[in-house]
């Protein structure tokens, strides 16, 4: 029996439990007892995310059946972005579970709004939310890190005035298919050829740490068990063959604390905004050692390189040496 | 915290200002012009940055303590060298804040080393965040020390 929860009760529960001083005002922001974030999200960047949303689609592995996200600026003297996230689902044993969290503090960089997901009960970080700039004002597509996994999620905007509608059930979707539908880089391979540069992540903890930057990056990676690339490039080109039609090939270099990797990309496929490639070791005819999966976001490729235990999120933009 | 840093910087600046001197690029007690300060501080940072970049990176928490100790030695040496430079009055406060950020980073670095030696990943991550939040690069940029402001590239393994 799926849970049907009126949206109004979630909004009130979330914001009250978050310690927010005032209930939600969809158009006027919220008050807060939380400290001012160190980094502001400008209205020009944040306004496009403000609103109430229901989870429309979610990777079925997340075991989330429905949920609501509300993002708004506070009513404080110096307004900042804050969100509440209500999630309903079930655990590995099939027991129904609900969770009310805060998404705070928000950052905006690499054309993406992101925030940790903070438990309202313990104020511990329990996940993360990443939302690229929406192409449709009524939808947010992003990634939710939740209970040890990272899942694709889509939010549908809810009417600001309607607090009585029952929260819709989220459509359960399969993770991005291992094999995308089409061969190549896109409808026209040549459109993608050329050099792409790695856009350093604003998540680079070492960027203001001067000579301590490598230590901060390495210690953060070891402490948080995450790798952040600080430079790199991607070269996409046409591979010619006497016996076969031309096909796309790629060479990726990624420099992260403690290692520089050169990866050969072959077997490109695409499906809508998704792009995938096989990662080979040693040469473009070497053994399969990993996978690169990316999503086209504006004029950028935002994806993940996995090679054994090495996993790093990468954003590439056109250009570079 | 910023206010505390600022007060410490002012105290340091007053102490430094009391050392006297008037040359442009001279000994340790002479007040340096902005250009001379930038030149000498950047030179010290360039040497320190190159030293840090040559230290083989830690690949695990077991190696992190020794790595932090090596970086810490460079950081302490740099802070010592930069402390011997005497800025002129207009630069004194900002330069003092930069030095405070370096010293705060060095203090956290010692904490990080202890956490790594104890195998405490949460404490390692916390100390790393505190070094990042000290923002020595940001304070260096404020005073125009572009080499000191730049994040040192990560070493290869």
Interface residues (C-beta under 8 A of the other chain):
Chain A: X38 X204 X205 X206 X207 X208 X209 X210 X211 X212 X213 X214 X215 X216 X217 X218 X219 X220 X222 X223 X224 X225 X230 X231 X255 X256 X257 X258 X259 X260
Chain B: X45 X48 X49 X52 X53 X55 X57 X58 X59 X60 X61 X64 X67 X68 X71 X74 X75 X78 X102 X105 X109 X112 X116 X121 X122 X123 X124 X125 X126 X127 X128 X129 X131 X132 X133 X134 X135 X136 X137 X138 X140 X148 X149 X150 X151 X152 X153 X154 X155 X156 X157
